[in-house]
Amino acid sequence: MKIISRIFLGLVALLALGLIFLKLQYGGGKLYPDVSTAPTVPADQVATLVSLEYPPGNVSVAADGRIFFAYHPFAQVKRFNTPSVYELVAGVPKPYPSAEFQSKYQGVFGMTVDSQNRLWAIEPSGLDHEKSRLIAFDLKTNTQVFEYWFPAKEAQFAQDLRVTSDGKTVILADTGLFKFTPPAIIVFDVEKKSFRKVLSSDPSMKPQDWMIRTAAGTHKLGFGLVTFSVGVDGIEISKDGQWLYYATMSHDIMYKLPMKALLDSQLSEADLAKQIQTIGKKPLSDGIAVDAQDNILITDVENGGIARMNAKGELTTLTKARQVIWADGIVMTPDGRALFTDSAIPSYIDQLARPPTVEKLKAGAPYKIYVFKP
């Protein structure tokens, strides 16, 4: 019995040491200073575009004004036989491209419409699927026209994407899994169906030591053992196509990188990193977009709103609201409006990151996509 007791105590001690290591390595962080300003858009000018039964993730708009969105994969609404990708038609969500196609989705994160009028989407494998998939639909015919399955363990956490104006290259942001796996920018050649990962070791891609706070409190998992700490996430291409803007969620700086350098496959990793430029201080953020003047609109996760950064790196808060739990995806419409989603992540993700129950999700409804004129 004494031997069994010693073995048991030894196992408990090892477990305790392991938890302490996990806490010290992945559960730390400082509170981020508030960089917001007084909002320039009055609260009554931020309207609800649509109210939803489940939380939205990303939203995208075509050149002709058609609006598309997807339910956030964290909610895993497919468990309830619910469509997950929609087009908003006359204010009413309609399954896109059809109700029948919904069973073929595995969980859409990033969405974007390119200059060739194709809706692109990335479905990262993450923790639930074997492979990540990149797909595209022709918006004229509403049919799938592209599909690529990444090799296993590649692009596992790709969550945002943009397409070059010629439609030949897709740029993806792979956030990595907290601080456990490295983030990276993925450059995908549409014609060759090949890709390369860059800058995975660069500090601009990696989360800094910050704790994200929202109306639901400091966002941690594992009962405080793991800080919700995310790598490069929001990306956008400048209006003239010369720059890639990118924002790491748990990071205080907005960066830009010349597209010419990014697309040069002969350029070494070290030389590419030298091309990175700092724009300015940003809030802890998720999605980003650019307006007609090439200002960067940034979702301010901690303040439930949207900030704007000009070319000089100067930051102005456009909106902020306590009822917005997690400002997530953002896009500009052709007529100059900004649409953004509240994915409300902290309200339904529990400490063990288990899929939320339908009761938990319905308790937080309605979930919203907002619209305002910057």
N, C-alpha and C positions, 0 to 999 in steps of 0.2 A: 504493500500500500504506500510506503514511503517513497518508493521509486516512482510509482504512478503520480503521486502528489508532486514530486520534484519535476517530473516531465510536464505536468499540467502547469505548474508555476513558471517553468521555463518557457512554455508556449505563450502564456499570458504576458510574460516579460518581453518576448520577441514581438508580439502583437503591439504592445504598448510602445516599444521603440519604433516600430514601423509607422504607427499613427503619428508619433511625434515627428519623425522624419517627413512624413507626408505634409503635416501641418506647416513645418518650417520651410519646406521646399516649395509647396504649392498653395499654401493657405494664408500667406501674408498679404501685405499691401497697405498703402496709405490712402487717406481720403483725398480725393481730387479737389483742388481749389475751384471755386465757382467762377467761370470765365464769362458767364452770361451777362447781358446788359438789359436795360429796360426794353420790353418788346415794342417793336415799331408797328406791328399789326394788331389792332384792337381785338380782344377775345371774341366780340360779336361778329367779326369778319372772318373767323375761322369756322367754316360750316362742315356739317357731316355730308360727305358725298354719298355714302351708303352705310347702313347698319347691317351687321352680319351675325349669324348664329355661332360662328367659330372664328378664332383669331386669324387675321390676314398676315401674310409675310411680306411678299413683294408685290409691286404694282408697276405696270408698264403702259406706255401710250404710243400708238402709231401716229404717223404723220398726218393722217386724216382724222385724228381725234379718238379713234377706237381705244377703249380702256380694257386692260386685262389684269387679273390678279390671281393669286394662289393662296390657299390657306397655308398657314405656317406648318412645315413638316413636324415641328415639335409636338403639335397637337394630335397628329396621326389620325385625322378624321376619317380615313379610309376604313378604320375599324368599325365605323358606324354606317357603312354603305353610303357615304356622302360624297358627292363630287368634290374635287379639290382644286381644279383650275377653271376659271370663269372668264367670260367677257361680260362687261356691264353694258347691257343693251337697253336704252331708254330708262336708265336707272334701275334695271332689274338684272340680277346676276343670272347668266345662262351658261351651263357647262360648255367648256371649250376644249377641242373643236366640236365635241358632241358628248352626249351622255354615255354613249357606248365606249368612247375612247378612255373614259376615266379609269377603268380597271387596268389600263396599261401604264399609268403613272406610278412611280414609286416614291415620289415626294419632291416637288419642285421648290427650289430655293430661289436662285436668281432668275430674273426675266428681263429681256430687253428686245426692242424692235430695231432692226437695222435699216440701212438706207435702201435695201432691196425688198423692203416690206415683208420681212420674215420675222416671226416671233421666235426668239431663242430662249431655251430654258436649260438650266443645269440641275440635275438630280444627284447630289452627292451620296456616296455609299454610307459615310459616317459610321455609325455603330450597328446599323440595321440591315445593310445590304452588302452583297458581295462586290459589286462594281458600281462606279459612278457613270452616269449617262448624260450626254449632251444631245439635245434634240432641237429641231427647228420646224416651224410651220409656215407655209405660204399663206399670207393673209388674203390673197385674192381668191384662192380656191379653198382655203381652210383645210388643207391637207398636210400631213407630215411629209417633209421633203429632205430631212437630214436626220441621221442617227449615228452616234459613235459611243461605244462602250469603252471606257478607259480600262487599262489592265488593272487587275485587283491591287488594292492598296495605293492606287494613284488617284489624285484629285479627290481624296476621301472627304475633305471638308470644303470643297469649292462652293462658295455661297453667293458670289456676285460675278457678273460678266458684262462685257461690252464688246462691240464688233466694230472693226475699222470701216471707214466709209466705202471702201471697195468691196466689202463683204468677204474678204479672203482670210481674215485673221480674227479669231476670238480671243480676247484677253479675259482670264479668269483669276479671281482672288481666292486662294485656298488658305483659310484661316489657321489651319492646324487645329489640334485638340488642346485647348488651353495652352499650358506650357509643356505638355507631354510630347507633342510632335511638332516639327518645324512648319511654319507657314511659308507660302511662296506665291509668286506670280506665275501663272501658266500661260504660255503663248501657244495657241493651237492653230495649225495650218488647215484650213477647211478643205482645200483641194487635195492635199497629200494625206489628210487624216493622220497627222503626226503632231507631236507637241514637245515642248521643252519647259523645264521649270527653272526659274531664275530667282536670285536674291534671297534664297531661303535662309542664308546665314546673316543677312544684313539686319542691323538693329532697327531700321525703320519698319521692318515687317513684323517684329516681335512685340508682344505685349510688355508694357512697363509695369512697375510694381504699384498698380492702382487698384482700389476697390470701387466697383460701380455702385452708386446709390440711386435708388428710385423711390417713388412714393410707397413702394412695398418694403423699403429698407435696403440695407447692404446686401448685395446679391452674392451669396455663396452657396456651395453645395457640400454634401457629405457632412452636414451639421457643423459647418465652419472649417472643415479640413481642406477644402479646395475653393479658392477664389475664382469666380466667373471671370476669367481673364482670356481675352480673345485677340488673335493676331490680325493681319491685314484683312480687311473686310470690304469697305466701300471703295469702289473704283469708278472712274469716269474719264472719258476722252474729251479734251477741249474742243470747242466749236470749230477751230481751224484744223483739228486733227493732229496738231503738233505735239501735244502733251498728254501723258497719262497722269491724272491726279489720283492719289490713293491715300486712304486713311486706315490706320490700324485702330481697332476699336478701343483697346486699353492703352492708348498712347496719346501724348499731348500735342503732337505736331502733324500738320497736313503737309504732304510732300507732292512733288511732281517729278516726272521723268520724261525725257524726250522720246517720243514714239519712234523716231528714226533709230535711236540707240537700242530701244527695246526690241525692235524688229530685226536688228542686225544679228543674225545667228553666229557670225564670226567674231563678234566682240566678246572678250573674256569677261568672266564674272566680276573680276576686280575692276576692269575698265568701265563696265556697266554701272557698278556701284558708285564710281566717281561722278557719274552724270546726274545722280540724285540731287534735287534741290529742295530746300526748305521754303515753304510758303508762309506759314504762321502757326500760332497756337490755336488749337481747336478744343471743343468739348469732347468728352468721351462719347463716341459716335457709333452709328451703325451704317446706314446707307448715305450716299452723297449723290448730287446731281449738279448740273450747271444750267444757269439761265441764259437768256439771249445775249447778255453782256459778258458771259463767261465768268460770272461770279459763281462761287461754289456754295451750294446749299447743303447744309450738314444736319443730320438728325442729332439732336442733343438728348441723349438717352436719360441723363440724370435730371434734366429739367422738363422733360416731356414736351419738347418743342423742336423748332428749326432755327438754326443760325445761318448767317451768310458771311462768307469770307471773300474779300475782293483781291485783286492781283497783288496788292501791297501786303496782304496777310492780315488786314484789319478785320476784326470780327464784330458782327452786329447780330443781336438776337431779334429774330422776326416774330416768333411766337413761343409761348411756353404755357403749359396748363397742367395743373395737378392731376386732372382726370386721365391724362395720357400716361400710361404706365411705361410703355417702351416704344418710343418713336423708332420705327424700323426702316421700311423701304420708302424711297422718295423719288418722284419723277416730275418733270416739267411738261405741261401740255403745249400744243402748238400755239394756243392763244394766251400763253403766259401765266397760267395758273400752276400752282404747286399742289400735288397730291401726295399725301403721306399716310402710311399705315401705323396703327397701334397694335403691335403683335401681343402686347400684355404678357410677355414671357414669364416674369416673376410670379404672376398671379396663379399659374397652374403647373409650373414645374416644381416638383417636390425635391427634397434634399437628396434623394437617390436618383434623380433625373428619370424617374419612371414615367411612362405614358400616362397622361391625365385621364381620369374617368370622364365619362360623358356628363355625369352630374357636376363634377368640378368645372368642366368647361361651360356648361349651361349656367352655372352660378355667376360666371363673369360676363355673360352676354347682356346687352349686345356689344359686339366688337365693331370698331369703326375704321373707315378710311376717311380722312379729312381733306378738305380743299380750301385754299385761300389764294389771294392775289398778293404776291410779294411787293 
